[in-house]
Each structure stands twice: as structure tokens, then as C-alpha cells.
Amino acid sequence: MNDLKRTVRDTEADAKEAWRKADGHESLGDKAANIRDRAGNAVKDVGDDIHEEADKLSRDAAYERGRTDEAEMRTPR
């Protein structure tokens, strides 16, 4: 899913850059807007990566807890 989001963000940024250049020149404001868009996308991409890794770690921890609970149930007391 992150790859899809990243691709969409890059495509949107490319379209915005092309639109800003459509008048034949790229002003300093256009360049700043392009940098701002790309930096914002980079932050969002990192956030998505962190979120995905946190979800994975949470699932792994839940799986391990389940295995521990199951093992404790099998152990005679």
C-alpha cells in the first residue's frame, strides 16, 4: 500500500510541477512550491513506513502473546 501511496504522491507532484512550468518559465515561487511539495511527500512517505512497521511489530507481539498463552494452557499445574 505504501508503494501505491508513494506513486500517487509522486505523480501528483509531477503534475503540479508541469502545471507550474506551463507558462514557459519557472519562477522562484514555483521552485519553492515544488520543493515544499516534494519535502511534504517525503515526510508522508516516512510516516507511512513508520506506521507500517509499527503495525507489523504489533501483530508480531500479539502472535507471540498468543503462543505464550497457548503454551501456558497446555502446561499441567
N, C-alpha and C positions, 0 to 999 in steps of 0.2 A: 504494500500500500504506500509506503514511503516513497518508493521509486515513482509511482504514479503521481503522487503529490508534487514531487520534485520536478518531474517532467512538465506538469501543468504550470507550475510556477515559472519555470524557465521559458516556456512557450509564451506565457503572458508577458514576461519581461522583454522577450524578443519583440513581441508585437508592439509594446509600448515604445521601445527604442526605435523601431521602424517608423511608428507614427510621429515620433518627435523629430525624426530626420526627414519626414515627408516634404517639408517646406524647402528643402535644399541645403539647409545648414543646421548645425547643431550648436546651440548657444551654451554658454556656461551653465545656465539654469537647467538645460536639457541634460547636460553631462552629470550635474549634481543629482538630478532626479533619477537618472539611470543607476548611479552608484547607490543611492538610497534604496531603490527597488532591489538591486542585487544583494545589498547587505541585509535588508529585511528578509529576503528569501533565504539567505544563508542561516540567519538566526532561526527561522521557522524550520529549516531542514534539521538543524542540530536539535531543536526541541522535539521534533518528531522522532529522531533517533534515540534520544534520551527516554522519551515516553515508551517507545517500543521495547527498549532494553529493560526498563522498569517493569513493564508488563510480563516480559519473559522471566525475569527474576522472581516476580510474584507467583507466576504459575509454577515455576520450579520449586519454590518454597512450599507451596500448597501441596504439590505432589509428594515431596519428601515428608511433610507432616502426615499426609495420608498413609504413607508407607510405615511410618513410625507407629501411628495409631493402630494400624492393622497388625503389626508385629507384636505390639503390647497385648492385643486381644488374644493372640494365639499362645502367648506365654502363660503356662499354668502358674497359678499363685498358690 
